Amino acid sequence: MTLRFARWREETSLDVLLVVNCANAWSLAKRRFHSAGSPATRVGVVLIAIFLLSLLSVAPASARHNDSMKFFEADNSLIRYSGRMDFSNPKLPRFWQSATCVEARFIGPECTVIMNDQVLWGKSHNYIEVAVDNEAPYRIQTTDAVNAIRIVAKTAAPEHTVVLCKDTEAGIGYLEFSGIVCQGLERLSPPSTRRMEFYGDSITCGAESDLSKEACGAGEWYDRHNAYLSYGPTTARLLNADWHVISISGIGLIHSCCDMKITMPDVWDTMDSQSPGKKWDFQRYQPDVVTICLGQNDGEQDPKIFTDAYVTFIRELRHVYPKAHIVVLNSPMGDDSLKAYQQMVLAQVVEECIASGDPDVHEFIFSKRYHNGCGGHPDVDDHRQIAAELAAYVASTFNWH
């Protein structure tokens, strides 16, 4: 349990959460009553409803009659989502991928966001990055299946923008956004007209980069994930672009590490890499620039086999993104031998794509090795430098000044 949430529980805001949860459960109970098939089932639903109403009746008056605070459900048109969101239930949009975000502009000095966690394996708790206005973002961790995240702005402005992004990857389980409690919502600034998408492995996940909670080798392996501060979203923010991230620790193009049975071509088109059947609708998001950072887990494979597989993958991407520029990247944490190998094969990939009639495929090689995080990964500062290199390249190559 975070200190912020613990302090909030000691104050009065849990009253709001009680009313929110009871109201949601009451709505569900009404739907179940009308769809119940047997009299016995209906009796059970009625008993549950009576219990919920009794909870509401004893809820503190501050929660039941505080007209200044309202609950805005997840399907409110003033709330913005970015990333591969599953809207099968628009009241509880679900998301798995790293750096998938929810954004809102709230009235008043604070708000409370209700976020559900899958709690995968009964113990995994996702990390979330919280960014308010232009203040420095901070990272929190969920503690329960239902989490009330109190967000207090540091300035006295009448309105504030909050962004919450999933810092952990799909393998840690999904998050669901339930809604936001605040005085009111205002319309956000128009979204950027620039769009980027980043495919990759643990580097792109921001794995082993953030040592603010646990040192290398301590705690859980995902305690050092920070996708929001990884090079992809940081590059996009430098360029004033929206972003999607599709990344999985350990994954490769033709060979993944750690006994993983999938490679990126198996799951690149899904919302949840753990469930390949959950396909993404590519018409919902068409990026202008796509980057691919794979190969660290593949190692130095047979050059022709690796090159052919890479060209095939790019053709699959081109099928759904006919107008995008595609940039292939070397691994920024790779040693000198891997970097030399990747320079060779990536140049061949670009050459073959251009020769086959696709001139919008490009290669970018990072200037140095970034490996100051745990397990030889980039740390948060490394990611800033990687993003600065990549943003400068994109800006100059595609005139994004």
Backbone hydrogen bonds, N-H to C=O, Kabsch-Sander energy under -0.5 kcal/mol:
donor,donor_aa,acceptor,acceptor_aa,energy
6,A,2,T,-2.6
7,R,3,L,-2.6
8,W,4,R,-2.1
9,R,5,F,-2.2
10,E,6,A,-1.4
11,E,7,R,-0.7
11,E,8,W,-0.9
13,S,8,W,-0.6
14,L,8,W,-0.5
15,D,12,T,-1.9
16,V,12,T,-0.5
16,V,13,S,-0.7
17,L,13,S,-1.6
18,L,14,L,-2.6
19,V,15,D,-2.1
20,V,16,V,-2.7
21,N,17,L,-3.0
22,C,18,L,-2.5
23,A,19,V,-2.8
24,N,20,V,-2.5
25,A,21,N,-2.7
26,W,22,C,-2.7
27,S,23,A,-2.2
28,L,24,N,-2.1
29,A,25,A,-2.7
30,K,26,W,-2.2
31,R,27,S,-1.7
32,R,28,L,-2.6
33,F,29,A,-2.3
34,H,30,K,-1.8
35,S,31,R,-1.4
36,A,32,R,-1.1
42,R,38,S,-1.9
43,V,39,P,-2.3
44,G,40,A,-2.0
45,V,41,T,-2.1
46,V,42,R,-2.3
47,L,43,V,-2.3
48,I,44,G,-2.1
49,A,45,V,-2.5
50,I,46,V,-2.5
51,F,47,L,-2.0
52,L,48,I,-2.3
53,L,49,A,-2.5
54,S,50,I,-1.9
55,L,51,F,-1.8
56,L,52,L,-2.1
57,S,53,L,-1.9
58,V,54,S,-1.2
59,A,55,L,-0.8
63,A,60,P,-1.4
64,R,60,P,-1.9
65,H,61,A,-2.6
67,D,65,H,-1.6
69,M,66,N,-1.2
70,K,182,C,-3.5
72,F,70,K,-0.6
72,F,180,I,-3.1
73,E,71,F,-0.6
74,A,91,K,-0.6
74,A,178,S,-1.4
76,N,73,E,-1.9
79,I,76,N,-1.9
80,R,103,E,-2.8
82,S,101,C,-2.2
85,M,83,G,-1.5
86,D,94,R,-2.9
87,F,85,M,-0.8
92,L,89,N,-2.0
94,R,86,D,-2.2
95,F,175,L,-2.5
96,W,84,R,-0.5
99,A,166,K,-3.1
100,T,97,Q,-1.1
101,C,82,S,-2.3
102,V,164,L,-2.3
103,E,80,R,-2.8
104,A,162,V,-2.1
105,R,186,E,-0.6
106,F,104,A,-0.6
106,F,160,H,-2.5
107,I,184,G,-2.7
108,G,158,P,-2.8
111,C,151,I,-2.2
112,T,181,V,-2.3
113,V,149,I,-2.7
114,I,179,G,-2.7
115,M,113,V,-0.7
115,M,147,N,-2.8
116,N,176,E,-3.3
117,D,145,A,-2.3
118,Q,174,Y,-2.3
120,L,172,I,-0.6
122,G,119,V,-2.2
123,K,120,L,-1.6
124,S,120,L,-2.5
128,I,140,I,-2.8
129,E,165,C,-3.0
130,V,138,Y,-3.3
131,A,163,V,-2.6
133,D,131,A,-0.5
133,D,161,T,-3.0
135,E,132,V,-2.5
138,Y,130,V,-2.3
140,I,128,I,-2.7
142,T,126,N,-2.6
147,N,115,M,-2.3
149,I,113,V,-3.2
149,I,147,N,-0.7
150,R,148,A,-0.7
151,I,111,C,-3.2
153,A,109,P,-2.7
153,A,151,I,-0.5
160,H,106,F,-2.4
162,V,104,A,-2.9
163,V,131,A,-2.6
164,L,102,V,-2.8
165,C,129,E,-2.3
166,K,100,T,-2.4
167,D,127,Y,-2.3
167,D,165,C,-0.5
168,T,127,Y,-1.0
172,I,169,E,-2.0
173,G,170,A,-2.1
175,L,95,F,-2.4
176,E,116,N,-2.5
177,F,93,P,-2.0
178,S,114,I,-2.6
178,S,176,E,-0.6
179,G,114,I,-1.1
180,I,72,F,-2.3
181,V,112,T,-3.2
182,C,70,K,-2.3
182,C,180,I,-0.6
183,Q,107,I,-1.1
184,G,107,I,-0.5
186,E,105,R,-2.7
196,M,242,D,-2.0
197,E,289,V,-1.8
198,F,244,H,-2.2
199,Y,291,T,-2.7
200,G,246,I,-1.9
201,D,293,C,-0.8
205,C,201,D,-1.6
206,G,202,S,-0.9
206,G,203,I,-1.0
207,A,202,S,-2.3
209,S,206,G,-1.0
209,S,224,R,-1.8
210,D,224,R,-2.4
211,L,209,S,-0.7
218,A,215,A,-2.2
223,D,220,E,-1.6
224,R,221,W,-0.6
225,H,222,Y,-1.7
226,N,206,G,-1.2
227,A,167,D,-0.8
230,S,227,A,-1.2
234,T,230,S,-1.9
235,T,231,Y,-2.6
236,A,232,G,-2.4
237,R,233,P,-2.6
238,L,234,T,-2.2
239,L,235,T,-1.4
240,N,237,R,-1.1
241,A,236,A,-2.9
242,D,194,R,-2.7
244,H,196,M,-1.0
246,I,198,F,-3.0
248,I,200,G,-1.5
251,I,248,I,-1.8
257,C,250,G,-2.8
260,M,257,C,-2.0
264,M,252,G,-2.8
266,D,263,T,-1.9
267,V,263,T,-0.8
267,V,264,M,-1.2
268,W,264,M,-1.8
270,T,267,V,-1.7
271,M,278,K,-2.9
272,D,278,K,-0.6
275,S,272,D,-1.9
278,K,275,S,-2.5
279,K,277,G,-1.6
280,W,269,D,-2.7
282,F,280,W,-0.9
284,R,281,D,-1.8
285,Y,282,F,-0.8
288,D,195,R,-2.3
289,V,195,R,-1.7
290,V,325,H,-3.1
291,T,197,E,-2.7
292,I,327,V,-2.3
293,C,199,Y,-2.6
299,G,295,G,-2.2
301,Q,299,G,-1.3
306,F,302,D,-2.7
307,T,303,P,-2.7
308,D,304,K,-2.8
309,A,305,I,-2.1
310,Y,306,F,-2.2
311,V,307,T,-2.6
312,T,308,D,-2.2
313,F,309,A,-2.2
314,I,310,Y,-2.4
315,R,311,V,-2.0
316,E,312,T,-1.7
317,L,313,F,-2.2
318,R,314,I,-2.8
319,H,315,R,-1.5
320,V,316,E,-1.0
320,V,317,L,-0.7
321,Y,317,L,-2.2
324,A,321,Y,-0.9
325,H,288,D,-2.9
326,I,360,D,-2.7
327,V,290,V,-3.3
327,V,325,H,-0.5
328,V,326,I,-0.5
328,V,362,H,-3.1
329,L,292,I,-2.9
330,N,364,F,-1.2
334,G,331,S,-1.3
339,K,335,D,-2.6
340,A,336,D,-2.3
341,Y,337,S,-2.0
342,Q,338,L,-2.9
343,Q,339,K,-2.6
344,M,340,A,-1.7
345,V,341,Y,-2.5
346,L,342,Q,-2.9
347,A,343,Q,-1.5
348,Q,344,M,-1.5
349,V,345,V,-2.3
350,V,346,L,-2.4
351,E,347,A,-2.3
352,E,348,Q,-2.5
353,C,349,V,-2.2
354,I,350,V,-2.6
355,A,351,E,-2.4
356,S,352,E,-1.5
357,G,354,I,-1.7
358,D,353,C,-2.5
361,V,358,D,-0.5
362,H,326,I,-3.1
364,F,328,V,-2.5
370,Y,332,P,-3.6
371,H,369,R,-0.6
373,G,377,H,-3.7
374,C,208,E,-2.1
376,G,373,G,-0.9
377,H,374,C,-1.6
380,V,209,S,-1.6
383,H,379,D,-2.5
384,R,380,V,-1.6
385,Q,381,D,-1.8
386,I,382,D,-2.9
387,A,383,H,-2.7
388,A,384,R,-2.0
389,E,385,Q,-2.1
390,L,386,I,-2.6
391,A,387,A,-3.2
392,A,388,A,-1.9
393,Y,389,E,-1.9
394,V,390,L,-2.7
395,A,391,A,-2.8
396,S,392,A,-2.1
397,T,393,Y,-2.7
398,F,394,V,-2.5
400,W,395,A,-1.3
401,H,399,N,-0.8
